[in-house]
Structure formats: C-alpha cells, structure tokens
Amino acid sequence: MSNKVKAALVWCLFPDAGTARVVAGTLLEEKRIACANILPTVESVFTWKGVVSSETESAVLYKTTAEHLEPLTKRLEELHPYETPAIVGWLVDETPPQTLEWLIGSLS
C-alpha cells in the first residue's frame, strides 16, 4: 500500500432516505465508494433562489479515496434528483492504515 493514498469523504443531501439508499447502492456497485452512512432525517435551512427555506432531508457521508473523489462527485451530480445538489468533498488528513487498506480493497 502506498503512503500517498489518502482517504476522502463526500457529504450530500437527498430528498429522502429511499433515494439516498438507491444512489448509495449504485455507487457501491460501481466501486466509487466503500461505504455510505445515511442519516435519514436532518433539517436543512437554506437560501434557494432568494428565498430562505427549511426542509427535512436525508444526509449521506460517503467514504472513498482521493483518486475517486472527483469522479464520485461528478457521478453524484448525474444520479441526483435535485436541480442543483449540494455535494461537498474533501481529503482526510489522518486515516489508520487498516482503514486505508479496507477503502482500497473495497474500491478495486
């Protein structure tokens, strides 16, 4: 395992847990993620088209590696039902070697 491999995370909101689960299943099958943590109910307060709104949504935290980060965010855009989905990805500074091994193994 290379010391240069880094873990990455992506945060994304969906209209409901069912939609989040379907997208997670697709991303798992495509080996773009190793895991998706679905938080079935979160309250989102946001501004959309100049109007402050509050909605109940489902949040997902995806686990992947740095090399999959950009392709994952692009694929999420394709699969997502929202006109403008909120997708945020970042590299992880510290990850135990066993976790990196699991991520790499899950994505190959």
C-alpha positions as CSV (number, residue, x, y, z in Angstrom):
1,M,0.0,0.0,0.0
2,S,1.4,3.4,-1.0
3,N,1.8,6.1,1.7
4,K,0.4,8.6,-0.8
5,V,-3.1,7.1,-0.7
6,K,-5.5,9.4,1.1
7,A,-9.0,8.8,2.3
8,A,-11.7,11.2,1.1
9,L,-15.2,12.0,2.2
10,V,-18.2,13.4,0.4
11,W,-21.3,14.9,2.0
12,C,-24.6,15.1,0.1
13,L,-28.2,15.7,0.9
14,F,-31.2,13.9,-0.7
15,P,-35.0,14.5,-0.5
16,D,-35.4,11.2,1.4
17,A,-33.6,8.1,2.7
18,G,-35.0,5.9,0.0
19,T,-33.5,8.0,-2.8
20,A,-30.2,8.2,-0.8
21,R,-30.2,4.4,-0.4
22,V,-30.7,3.8,-4.2
23,V,-27.9,6.1,-5.1
24,A,-25.6,4.6,-2.5
25,G,-26.3,1.1,-3.9
26,T,-25.4,2.3,-7.4
27,L,-22.2,3.9,-6.2
28,L,-21.2,0.7,-4.3
29,E,-21.9,-1.4,-7.3
30,E,-19.7,0.9,-9.4
31,K,-17.0,0.7,-6.8
32,R,-16.9,4.5,-6.4
33,I,-17.4,4.3,-2.6
34,A,-16.6,1.8,0.1
35,C,-19.4,2.9,2.4
36,A,-22.4,5.3,2.7
37,N,-23.6,6.5,6.1
38,I,-27.2,7.6,5.7
39,L,-28.7,9.9,8.3
40,P,-32.4,9.5,7.5
41,T,-33.6,12.8,8.9
42,V,-31.9,16.2,9.0
43,E,-33.4,19.6,8.9
44,S,-31.8,21.9,6.3
45,V,-32.2,25.6,6.5
46,F,-31.0,27.3,3.3
47,T,-31.5,30.0,0.7
48,W,-32.6,28.9,-2.7
49,K,-33.4,31.4,-5.5
50,G,-33.5,34.2,-3.0
51,V,-35.9,32.6,-0.5
52,V,-35.0,31.2,2.9
53,S,-36.5,27.8,3.3
54,S,-36.4,24.8,5.8
55,E,-36.9,21.2,4.6
56,T,-36.4,17.8,6.0
57,E,-33.8,15.9,4.0
58,S,-31.6,12.8,4.3
59,A,-27.9,13.3,4.6
60,V,-25.2,10.9,3.3
61,L,-21.5,10.7,4.1
62,Y,-19.6,8.7,1.5
63,K,-16.2,7.1,2.2
64,T,-13.8,6.8,-0.7
65,T,-10.2,7.6,-1.7
66,A,-8.6,10.7,-3.1
67,E,-8.4,9.2,-6.6
68,H,-12.1,8.5,-6.6
69,L,-13.1,11.9,-5.2
70,E,-13.6,13.9,-8.5
71,P,-15.3,11.0,-10.4
72,L,-17.6,10.4,-7.4
73,T,-18.8,14.0,-7.2
74,K,-19.4,14.0,-11.0
75,R,-21.4,10.8,-10.8
76,L,-23.4,12.0,-7.9
77,E,-24.4,15.1,-9.9
78,E,-25.6,12.7,-12.7
79,L,-27.6,10.5,-10.3
80,H,-29.0,13.2,-8.0
81,P,-32.7,14.3,-8.4
82,Y,-32.1,17.9,-7.3
83,E,-31.6,20.6,-9.9
84,T,-28.5,21.8,-8.0
85,P,-27.4,19.2,-5.5
86,A,-25.2,20.2,-2.6
87,I,-22.2,18.0,-2.9
88,V,-19.1,18.7,-0.8
89,G,-16.0,16.5,-0.9
90,W,-12.7,16.7,0.9
91,L,-9.4,14.8,1.6
92,V,-8.9,13.3,5.0
93,D,-5.7,14.3,6.8
94,E,-5.4,11.2,9.0
95,T,-6.6,7.7,8.4
96,P,-5.4,4.5,10.2
97,P,-3.6,2.0,7.8
98,Q,-6.3,-0.6,8.3
99,T,-9.0,1.8,7.2
100,L,-7.0,2.7,4.1
101,E,-6.5,-0.9,3.3
102,W,-10.2,-1.5,3.6
103,L,-11.0,1.5,1.4
104,I,-8.5,0.4,-1.3
105,G,-9.8,-3.1,-1.2
106,S,-13.4,-2.1,-1.5
107,L,-12.7,0.1,-4.5
108,S,-10.7,-2.3,-6.6
